[in-house]
Amino acid sequence: MRYLLGDYTTEGGPGLVVAGPDGLGAAAAVVNPSWVHVGPEAVYTLTETEPGFAAAWRLGEDFALDRAGQGRSTGGNNPCHATVDPTGRWLLVANYGNGDGGGASVAVLPIGEGGTLGEAADVFKLSGSGPDAERQSGPHAHQVVCHMGRVLAVDLGSDRIHAFDLGEDGKLAPAATTQLEPGFGPRHLAFLGDRAVIVGELANAVSVGSFDERSGVFSFGVPVPLPGGGVADLAALPDIGLEEDSPQVLPAAVVPDPGRGLVYVTVRGTDQLVAIDPVGGTLVRSVPVGAAWPRDAVLTPDGTLLVACQHSGVVNRVDPEGGSEPVTEWTVPGVTCVAPLT
């Protein structure tokens, strides 16, 4: 099986690259493709810059990457997550914004023939703030997902999940808002059956609950703290300009595992993969990923996870049951995203 890897070119990454059992393919020249989404007709990358851009790509012979149409503005700053809606007509983009909370929004880009992108049909600007003066001075859209006919935007800056209705014209209409605990800092959300699991980056915790299809509102239980602990030796890592006082423990991805009935969370700083039982809302186990700063992760057909470890610049294969040591599959500086090609 092959995967598309996204990375930060500002940290030495090659751009968008195909990875497989025979190694890495030739990279496509794109700046900071920190998020990659594989759509029905094309692959989409986000350029995480101020302002932000989205681009469509097609896979040619021998998995060569060719640009499909022209890149488009996402209408905001530092886009960090995107998905194609269930109809295949729209690319939905979460613009994280800048450090002052500006430029945070959810954009809707039309998808044309062959997966090409058009100019944004809507850019819904978010508002609000949270108690963390450094990280929550304004809104920060960190993820956008589609569930039960609604578009859901996770806002780290205001401790909210916004639910929208998406019109035939690509316009977003606010439907409901779920307010989480102040300072939770929601980053990513995932569903397993009728359970919803959301990770709080700022609280280093997870909350488990449910989503009401009619109202568009979530009901979450009390946040469960994730393991803290020691931090990787920054001096032993590649020099990418890290500060010694950089944030210590920050959870990132949420990955459902229907086969085992578990949800996994990657935790940066402690560099662990934590397994959670979404039925009981309890932690099951925590295993090391074998490298520094795990970001995105994807479950593979054999039940292991491929974890993008940004600061070590590797993608490691991790056994979530801890039965074997992590193994490095590919070396890609600044790697942040692993997207399976189906």
Helices and strands as residue ranges (DSSP letters): E 3-7, G 9-11, E 17-20, E 23-24, E 33-38, E 43-47, E 53-59, G 61-63, E 65-67, E 72-73, E 79-84, E 90-95, E 105-110, G 113-115, E 122-125, E 141-147, E 150-155, E 160-166, E 172-179, E 186-192, E 195-200, E 205-212, E 217-220, E 224-225, G 234-236, E 250-257, E 262-268, E 272-277, E 282-288, E 294-299, E 305-309, E 314-318, E 327-331, E 335-340
